């Protein structure tokens, strides 16, 4: 029975290899928060959150302040009561989703390291290899094609193309990717950039060019669940909800309105335990699951990979945030395979 003695919070800014543009804006760097939890047994656990202002409503400055306050709430608590602790932290700071994910990861990491368990074991499985797709941001068709070629050469079978800017440009980008990597399964993520009508036009145009999508993600605004349901009625591509689902309650709303075929779960939205609850809703409602990420380093990415390996119910994996960073916290190869290992999430950042 060990107690959390100290929670340390620091801002960590990580430059990206290239600017990363999506329909919600352009990022030059990941402005993250690193949380370290120490126990009276001398165990240390690490967690990282990657606030994404247009999605999570958090900034790095706010995340540091919130994580520090949440850390105070965690200090003195028993590590073995991690579920109650996570619930208290998340309900004290309900909007600070990626920040509380950082705290939660550090707590669960310490819990598992203390017991010499891989984090995947908390979710019922072993830390087996997880294969991710690679995301191609909003770039010119030529640049998209170069990225797709490089990805195919590195062994990526799945690519996610960002869209939602201008419909004609979006179509051109996807066609360029398909031409450069004809064997890759393609997801398209419009990040809320289209209307339901534009979404239908996009799917029709791609089909006219002989391109079938594996998944179409969050084409319309996150608050337009009825619009998402209309899209789902009118296109025969699996539709995924991402920004529309932060909590298990949101997932139930999607199920009730028959608004999606796939739920994109991100630990930076729901946390680890919340993600497992959303996965349970999806399983009960016969929806498929995707796991996504923000711009986390290997700390957040491997925590997510442990959840995926542990649960075994994720059909689509989009855990490439650390591949977009100029430098990761550990040596990371450019390729689809993530090899999580324990104890905990297995990643110890260099001090
Ligand atoms: Mg998305």
Boltz pocket constraint, residues with backbone or C-beta under 6 A from the ligand:
constraints:
  - pocket:
      binder: B
      contacts: [[A, 189], [A, 191], [A, 217], [A, 218], [A, 242], [A, 243], [A, 264], [A, 292]]
      max_distance: 6.0
